[in-house]
Amino acid sequence: MLGVLIGLVVMAGACAYAVGHAFVAPRESVFRSGVGGLLLGVAVLFALVVVPSVASFAVSRSGGTWPQHLGPQTYHSLWVVCMGVGLLIGLRVWRMRPSAGGALGFDESGVARARSQLPLADSLESALDVLGREKLTARDIESLEDAVKALGARFWHRLPEKDSEVYLAVRQHVPTEFAARITRSLLAGAGRKH
């Protein structure tokens, strides 16, 4: 019975994930259609009504006793936490940024994706790869200047000694028209004169 109860909690988290994902899904997503809305309604009902009802029914069928390490309060807490985590992951909350009105907004632009991925880079090469993968414009590179300077300060010990070698390393990952600007920002962040 413990497996059934844990399975119900995980399914409630999956339903919450689907609901969260529907908020940030693109217009052409199935979640934005009539059928998708119906499926989301079923997911909400399952997570909020069916899961606690089935849990109560399963416990009553087994003589009214909960499994040894899972009481009603623990089950309820686990259910709420799993749904909350599923919803936040579905919303991709780590990509939300405060908007001009103060509310949180979802920015899926290339510069926002780059800004959210750069702090997670574990090497200079992976950070430059992020900058090369996103389709950035000159204006985007300008707005990312502080983030690139922070990379220079973070990976200063991995930058080649010669500035020309730094440029060549940058040029291997990003388009030529941005390589000089990114190199200058990296060198400035590392505290080098250019």
C-alpha positions as CSV (number, residue, x, y, z in Angstrom):
1,M,0.0,0.0,0.0
2,L,2.9,2.3,0.6
3,G,3.9,2.1,-3.1
4,V,0.3,3.0,-4.1
5,L,0.3,6.1,-1.9
6,I,3.7,7.3,-3.0
7,G,2.7,6.7,-6.6
8,L,-0.4,8.9,-6.1
9,V,1.7,11.7,-4.7
10,V,4.1,11.5,-7.6
11,M,1.2,11.5,-10.1
12,A,-0.2,14.6,-8.3
13,G,3.2,16.3,-8.8
14,A,3.2,15.3,-12.5
15,C,-0.3,16.8,-12.9
16,A,0.9,20.0,-11.2
17,Y,3.9,20.1,-13.6
18,A,1.5,19.9,-16.6
19,V,-0.5,22.8,-15.2
20,G,2.6,24.9,-14.6
21,H,4.0,24.1,-18.1
22,A,0.7,25.2,-19.6
23,F,1.2,28.7,-18.3
24,V,4.5,29.1,-20.1
25,A,3.8,26.9,-23.2
26,P,3.9,28.5,-26.6
27,R,0.7,29.4,-28.4
28,E,0.9,26.4,-30.7
29,S,1.2,24.0,-27.8
30,V,-1.5,21.4,-27.3
31,F,-2.0,22.8,-23.8
32,R,-3.4,26.0,-25.4
33,S,-6.1,24.1,-27.3
34,G,-9.5,23.1,-26.2
35,V,-8.5,19.5,-25.8
36,G,-5.4,20.6,-23.8
37,G,-7.7,22.7,-21.5
38,L,-9.8,19.6,-20.9
39,L,-6.8,17.5,-20.1
40,L,-5.5,20.2,-17.7
41,G,-8.9,20.3,-16.0
42,V,-8.7,16.5,-15.5
43,A,-5.2,16.9,-14.2
44,V,-6.3,19.5,-11.6
45,L,-9.2,17.4,-10.5
46,F,-7.0,14.3,-10.2
47,A,-4.3,16.2,-8.2
48,L,-6.7,18.0,-5.9
49,V,-9.6,15.6,-5.5
50,V,-8.8,12.1,-6.6
51,V,-5.4,11.7,-4.9
52,P,-6.6,12.5,-1.3
53,S,-9.9,10.5,-1.9
54,V,-8.1,7.4,-3.2
55,A,-5.6,7.6,-0.3
56,S,-8.4,7.7,2.3
57,F,-10.2,4.9,0.5
58,A,-7.0,2.7,0.3
59,V,-6.4,3.2,4.0
60,S,-9.9,2.4,5.0
61,R,-9.8,-0.8,2.8
62,S,-6.7,-1.9,4.6
63,G,-8.3,-1.8,8.1
64,G,-7.9,2.0,8.7
65,T,-4.2,1.8,9.5
66,W,-1.6,3.8,7.6
67,P,1.8,2.2,6.6
68,Q,4.4,2.2,9.4
69,H,6.4,5.2,8.2
70,L,3.7,7.2,6.6
71,G,0.9,8.8,8.6
72,P,-1.9,11.1,7.4
73,Q,0.0,14.3,8.3
74,T,3.2,13.1,6.5
75,Y,1.2,12.0,3.5
76,H,-0.6,15.4,3.3
77,S,2.7,17.3,3.6
78,L,4.4,15.1,1.0
79,W,1.4,15.6,-1.3
80,V,1.4,19.4,-1.0
81,V,5.2,19.7,-1.4
82,C,5.2,17.4,-4.4
83,M,2.5,19.4,-6.1
84,G,4.3,22.7,-5.3
85,V,7.6,21.5,-6.7
86,G,5.9,20.1,-9.8
87,L,4.1,23.4,-10.4
88,L,7.3,25.4,-10.0
89,I,9.3,23.1,-12.3
90,G,6.5,23.3,-14.9
91,L,6.6,27.1,-14.7
92,R,10.4,27.0,-15.1
93,V,10.5,29.4,-12.2
94,W,14.3,29.9,-12.5
95,R,13.7,31.7,-15.8
96,M,11.2,34.2,-14.4
97,R,12.3,37.8,-13.9
98,P,10.7,40.8,-12.3
99,S,9.0,42.9,-15.0
100,A,8.5,46.7,-15.0
101,G,5.3,46.5,-13.0
102,G,7.0,44.4,-10.3
103,A,5.3,41.1,-11.1
104,L,7.2,38.1,-12.3
105,G,7.3,37.6,-16.0
106,F,8.6,34.8,-18.2
107,D,11.3,35.9,-20.7
108,E,12.2,33.4,-23.3
109,S,14.4,35.6,-25.4
110,G,18.0,34.6,-26.3
111,V,19.5,37.2,-24.0
112,A,17.4,35.9,-21.0
113,R,18.3,32.3,-21.7
114,A,22.0,33.3,-21.9
115,R,21.8,35.3,-18.8
116,S,20.2,32.4,-16.9
117,Q,22.8,29.9,-18.2
118,L,26.0,31.8,-17.8
119,P,26.2,31.6,-14.0
120,L,25.8,27.8,-14.3
121,A,28.7,27.3,-16.7
122,D,31.5,25.3,-15.1
123,S,34.2,26.4,-17.5
124,L,35.1,29.3,-19.8
125,E,34.5,27.1,-22.8
126,S,31.0,26.1,-21.7
127,A,30.2,29.8,-21.0
128,L,31.4,30.8,-24.5
129,D,29.4,27.9,-25.9
130,V,26.3,29.4,-24.3
131,L,27.0,32.7,-26.0
132,G,27.5,31.0,-29.3
133,R,24.4,28.8,-29.1
134,E,22.0,31.6,-28.6
135,K,21.1,33.7,-31.5
136,L,22.2,37.0,-30.1
137,T,22.2,40.4,-31.7
138,A,24.7,43.3,-31.1
139,R,22.2,44.8,-28.7
140,D,22.0,41.6,-26.7
141,I,25.8,41.4,-26.4
142,E,25.7,45.0,-25.1
143,S,23.1,44.1,-22.4
144,L,25.2,41.0,-21.5
145,E,28.4,43.0,-21.0
146,D,28.2,42.8,-17.1
147,A,27.6,39.1,-17.2
148,V,30.6,38.6,-19.5
149,K,32.7,40.7,-17.2
150,A,31.6,38.5,-14.4
151,L,32.8,35.5,-16.4
152,G,36.2,37.2,-16.9
153,A,36.5,37.8,-13.1
154,R,35.4,34.2,-12.4
155,F,37.6,32.5,-15.0
156,W,40.6,34.9,-15.0
157,H,43.0,32.1,-14.2
158,R,41.9,30.1,-17.3
159,L,42.3,32.9,-19.8
160,P,45.4,32.6,-22.1
161,E,48.2,35.0,-21.3
162,K,48.1,36.9,-24.6
163,D,45.1,38.9,-25.5
164,S,45.2,37.7,-29.0
165,E,44.9,34.1,-27.7
166,V,41.9,35.1,-25.7
167,Y,40.4,36.5,-28.9
168,L,41.1,33.3,-30.7
169,A,39.5,31.2,-27.9
170,V,36.4,33.4,-28.0
171,R,36.3,33.4,-31.8
172,Q,36.0,29.5,-31.7
173,H,32.6,29.8,-30.0
174,V,31.0,33.0,-31.0
175,P,30.4,34.8,-34.3
176,T,33.2,37.1,-35.5
177,E,31.2,40.3,-35.3
178,F,30.8,39.8,-31.5
179,A,34.2,38.2,-30.7
180,A,36.1,41.5,-30.2
181,R,33.5,43.0,-27.9
182,I,33.2,39.8,-25.8
183,T,37.0,39.5,-25.6
184,R,37.2,43.1,-24.3
185,S,34.6,42.4,-21.7
186,L,36.3,39.2,-20.5
187,L,39.6,41.0,-20.3
188,A,38.0,43.9,-18.3
189,G,36.4,41.4,-15.9
190,A,39.8,39.7,-15.4
191,G,41.4,43.1,-14.6
192,R,43.5,43.3,-17.7
193,K,44.1,46.5,-19.7
194,H,43.1,46.3,-23.4
